[in-house]
Amino acid sequence: MKKICHFLICAVLGCMMSSCTEKDEPFEPQTYDIQGKVEKGPFISGSEISIQPMNSELQVSGSIFNTYITDDLGNFALGSKEFSSPYAEFIANGYFFNEVKGELSNGTLTLRALVDLQDNSTVNVNILTHLKYARIKNLVASGKNFDEANAQAQKELLNAFGLEAYSNNDVSSYSIISGTNESAALIAISSLLLMERTEAAFTEYISKLSADFGKNGHFSNEIQLQLSEDKKKLAKSLGDIRENIIRRYDALGIEVNVKELSHFIDWNNDGTAGNEILQDNQSVSLDKTSISIPNEGGKFTITLVSPISVFLESQVESEPEIDIFPGNQTLSVSLYDGYDESYFDEKEITADCFLNNNTLEISVSKLDAKTEMTKIISLYDYIGNVVASIELIQKGEAANIPASEVPLLGKDGEAIVNHIASDLILGLRQYNVIEQYYAYNKQTKYVNDYVYPGSSQIRNAWKHLYFANSTLLQFKKYDESMLNVYGDYCNVISALYYSNLIYGWGNVPYITAFSMLEEIIYNGICRESANLIFNDLTAKLTKAIDNLPEKKNESLKDTNGFFFASKDVARVLLANILMYQGNYNAAKDLLQAVVNNGFYQLDASKDFKPTTSSTEDIDVTQSSEVILAFQYNHESATRSSINITYPGVIPYITLSEVFLSLSECLCKLGDSITAEQYISKILAAKNLSSAETDVIMRIKDVREQILLHNGTYFAFLKRTGLAKDICGIEDYRLLFPIPDQEMFSNNKMTQNPGY
């Protein structure tokens, strides 16, 4: 009997020993070469790292190791150290890059991670390792081994954020710079939790999250409500966050790829992140994208096919409306001279929309506006990205004012046109300075030094010409909603700056409606084919020539004189486009009509200035040959031995230029004798001479002497094939560089080759 008892006691002790071994396996001491990163954004150099060895029950075991982050990328390396067990707690404390604000933090942050060094001695400490920290400890305390606890905590945590698809890779391997889906998930969740919180509030918040999640592997209702509120704020910040991260690492010499972050947030809390957003190969299709509506309105139905749910408005907090033109959004009726408020009943299209499964029903009321109006109905994904649009075009009750009775500009009309003219002169004078760099390039090599993407002249010429366009489109929109009588005059101004943009930059963004501006701000715009733009400008100028008055143009008289262009202005602008396209025959007829009108006469001027500075120069306001000019303050800047002038007056169209362009057309068409006669008239009138014998070279010579500051010199050199030789430039320099500011702000813009 004693032997039996002794055997049972030994058996029980054996079971106890076996159970203990399963719970706390003996490990042979092993050396691990430990390294990794700490990322919120990346922790900065000098941040402290503590590594505490732990046993299988995650109790402290052995001496703590300390090290530091060695660079601003968050890297650390402990080196080879012996551990009695493979488990360790990593604690990182330091300053970090705040990806939401795009700057270094004002306070320090502590992040933790629990790892099994047998699996990976390269350890990345981040928000996700911190959040699952308490959950792992609680699961181990409940009897699970580390691997089981870590796997469960990992899956529960990523499930909580709708990211279960990425749960196979341990979050301690996630890194911001890897460019993977896991990288984007880390950035998205890290940014969601940080948002507008201070470092102190953030530290308190993630401690609360870790403790809350640690209890049962999901977040409480209170936390989930807070996360939902933070998602609303995050939706409008993701683009900036992505750019902040790219810029930060670029400054540190690392090029990182950051995927579209909106795909890694569970916006509607259905348990799957990103299924509310169109993927790269997906789109929403409509059976019609434009509806023509009679003045009395009507009901319309559109069928749509979409891989995601679509809405008539964002389901999260929407971006506040941008006041693109502060101070000019509401115009009084002084847009026109002589019209009081009682004449106008300005209305917008009134449309009630209803989405029912795959059908959009639109009910449009009668339109009381005087002219045809448009309205864009947009369909959105869950977070407010436009995924499809329908244009409503409704007929108005036209005012039918004859062209001969078009009213002059009122007070507000003059203010806007003055603003347009100001941006035009600012843009064109910078454009002309670039032309001067090209003109003097063989002597001083200015082009390489001053014509590059970051050049102030490149930036300001582009910027102000597009500013002029934005203001003009606003002005045109208001006119169309009231009398709709200024369209041809607006199209002449538009043709002026867009033709110059093409002469300088080639294909450019073509923005033709005020309604496009807000969409462009958020989504960017691609470059349009120069030929397509020229075709549209040609159609608009041809119509303007039919409708504008046949008179002497008086652009320097006053604001009305500048705005109400004559047929001759439209003719010359169109002739310039046609010559650039090689259609010299059609251009010749237009230029000949300007000459035949006899409104302008050659004078002795060799330059155009605001005031008479010598007996040879003529005050531009008194010149008999100016057709279209812009006047501004005169400035100059000396570059080496050459005086680069910021022209005070840009005589954009003069009779001298018409004669020279007509000579060019005649020469290209084989009539060199008549071409020479027009050149001779200019030389005689201005007491000039030219030693050149070739007609085109004589035209070039005269242009250099009297028209270097009119803003058309470079276009002439390009269309005649002289630019490379005369300016001493390479092929790619025939186009100006796209300004770096445009490249940064417009995600659809591409740079011209060579820059």
Residue, then its C-alpha position, 0 to 999 in steps of 0.5 A: m500500500k505504501k508503494i502505491c501511495h508513493f507512486l501516486i505522489c510521484a505521479v502527481l508531482g510529475c504532472m505538476m512539474s510537467s504543467c509548470t514546464e508547459k507554462d514556463e519553459p526553460f530557455e537557454p540564454q541566447t544572444y540577439d542583435i537588436q535594432g529597429k525604429v520608433e515611429k509616430g512620425p519618426f522619433i528624433s535623434g537622442s530619444e531614449i530606448s529602454i529594453q527590459p528582458m521578461n520571462s514567459e509570464l511577462q514578469v521582469s527578468g534580468s537587467i534593463f538595457n538602455t540605448y538611444i535613437t541615432d538619427d531623425l529617422g527613428n533608428f536605434a541599435l542595441g547591438s548583441k546582447e544575451f537574454s535568458s528568455p526571448y521576451a522583452e518590453f521596449i519603452a521609447n520616450g522622446y520628441f517626434f515628427n507630428e504628421v498632422k501639423g507637419e512639424l516636430s512635437n512640442g512635448t515628448l511621447t512614450l510608446r511601448a511594445l512587447v515582442d518575442l525576439q525569437d521571431n524578429s530581433t528587428v523591432n519597430v515600436n509604434i502606435l499599434t504596438h502600444l495599443k496592444y500592449a495591455r491586451i497581451k499582458n492580460l491574455v498572458a495573465s489569463g493563461k495563454n502563452f505569448d504567441e497565442a496572446n500576441a496573435q489574438a491581440q493583434k487580430e482583435l486590434l486590427n479588427a477594431f479598426g477594420l484592418e483585419a486584412y493586414s493582421n498576418n504581419d505583426v505590427s512590430s514589423y510595420s514601418i512608415i517608410s516601407g510604402t506597403n499597405e501596412s505602412a499606410a494603415l499605420i499612418a492612418i491610425s496613428s493620424l486618427l488618434l493624434m488629430e488635433r490633440t496636444e502631446a500631453a492630451f495624446t499621451e493621456y488618450i492612447s494610455k486610455l485606449s490601451a487600457d480600454f482595449g486591454k480588458n476584452g479586445h475591443f473598444s468601449n462605446e465611449i471610445q468608438l464614439q470618439l473615434s467616429e468624431d475624429k474620423k470626421k476631422l481626419a477626412k479633410s486632413l489626409g492629403d496634408i498628412r500624406e504631403n507632410i510625411i513625404r516632405r519630412y522624409d525628403a528633407l531627411g534624404i529618403e524618398v517614401n511612397v505613401k498610399e492613399l490613406s483614405h483606403f485604410i480607415d473604416w469610415n462607416n464602422d462596418g468592420t472593413a476599412g476602405n470599402e466606402i472609397l473607389q479603388d484605383n480600377q473602379s468608377v461610377s458610371l451614369d447613363k447621362t452626365s448632362i441634361s438640357i432643361p427647358n425654362e419651365g423645368g421638369k422631372f428627370t431620371i438618371t441610372l447609375v452603376s457603382p461598386i460603392s454606396v454613393f450619396l448626395e452629400s458627404q457623410v462625414e464633416s464636409e470641408p468648409e466652403i472656400d471664399i475664392f474671391p473675398g470681397n467680390q462674392t456678392l455684386s450689386v447691380s452696379l455691374y452695369d451702368g444705368y440698370d437699377e435693382s428692379y430689373f434683375d431677379e437673379k436666381e439659381i437653378t432649383a433642383d430637388c434630388f433623390l437617390n433610390n438604389n441605382t436611380l437618381e431622380i431630379s426635379v427642376s423648378k422654373l428658372d426666373a433668371k434672364t439667361e441660360m444657367t448651369k448647375i452641377i449635381s455631384l455624387y459623393d463617396y462616404i467621405g465626400n470625394v466627388v465620384a460623378s457629376i451631372e450638369l444641369i443646363q436650364k434655359g433662361e428668359a433672355a433680356n435680348i439687348p441689342a449689341s448697339e445698346v450694351p451698357l457700359l461698366g458700372k462701379d462694380g464692373e469697373a472694379i473687377v475689370n481693373h483687377i483683371a487688367s492689373d493681373l494681366i500687366l503683372g503677368l505679362r511684364q514678368y513674361n516679357v522679362i523672361e523674353q528679355y533673358y532669352a533675347y540677351n542669352k547669347q551674350t550673358k547666358y541668362v536663361n540657365d541662371y534665371v529661367y528655372p522652375g523656382s524662378s520668380q519671373i516664371r512663378n509670377a507670370w504663370k500665377h498672375l495670368y491665371f489670377a486674371n483668368s479666375t477673376l474674369l470667369q467670376f465676372k463672366k458668371y455674374d454677367e451670364s446670370m443677368l444681362n449676358v452681354y459681355g461674353d465676346y469682350c471676356n473671350v477676347i481677354s481670355a484669348l490674350y492670356y491663354s495664347n501667351l501661356i501656350y506660346g510660353w509653356g505649350n500644353v496648359p490647364y484650360i479653365t473655362a468656367f467659374s464652376m471648375l475652380e473649386e473642383i480644381i482646388y481639391n482635385g487638381i487639373c491636367r494640362e490640355s492640348a495646345n491645339l484643342i485650346f487654340n481651336d476653342l480660342t479661334a471659334k470664340l475670336t471668330k464670333a467676337i469679330d462678327n459681334l464687336p464694333e468696327k471702331k478705333n480701339e482706345s485701351l488707354k482711355d479708361t476702364n471702359g476703353f480697355f474692356f470694350a475691345s474693337k474688332d481689330v483687337a480680336r483680329v490681331l489676336l486671332a492672326n497671332i494664333l493662326m501664324y503660330q499654327g502656320n496658317y499664314n493665308a488666313a492671318k494675312d487677311l485679318l491683318q490686312a483688314v486692320v491696316n485697311n481700316g485706317f484707324y491707326q498711323l505709324d509715328a516716330s516712336k522707337d519706344f513707348k513710355p508713360t511720359t516723354s523722356s526724349t524728343e525721339d520717344i512719344d508718350v504712349t497715350q499720345s501715340s497714333e499707332v497703339i491698338l492695345a496697351f497696358q500701363y503700369n509703374h516702370e522699373s528696371a534691374t541691371r544684370s551684368s552689362i545688360n539692362i533688364t526692363y520691367p516695362g511700365v507700358i506694354p504696347y501689346i498690339t501696335l500698327s508697327e507689329v501689325f505691319l511686321s506680322l503682315s510682312e511675315c505672312l506675305c514673305k511666307l506666302g511668296d510675296s517678298i516685295t510687298a513684305e519689304q514695302y511694309i518693313s520700309k515704311i516702319l524704318a522710314a517712319k522711325n528713322l531706323s535701319s537694318a543691315e539684314t537682307d533676308v526678309i524674316m531676319r529684317i523683321k527680327d531686326v526691327r522687332e528687336q529695336i522697337l518691340l522687344h517689350n511688347g510680349t510677342y517676341f518669343a512667339f515670333l522667334k518660335r513660329t519662324g524657327l529662329a529661337k534656338d539659333i538667335c537665343g543660343i538655347e537647347d530644344y527643351r528651352l523652347l518651352f518655359p518650365i512649369p513653376d514649382q509652386e504649380m507642381f506642388s499644388n496641382n497633383k495632376m500637373t506634369q513638368n515640361p521635359g528637360y527641367 
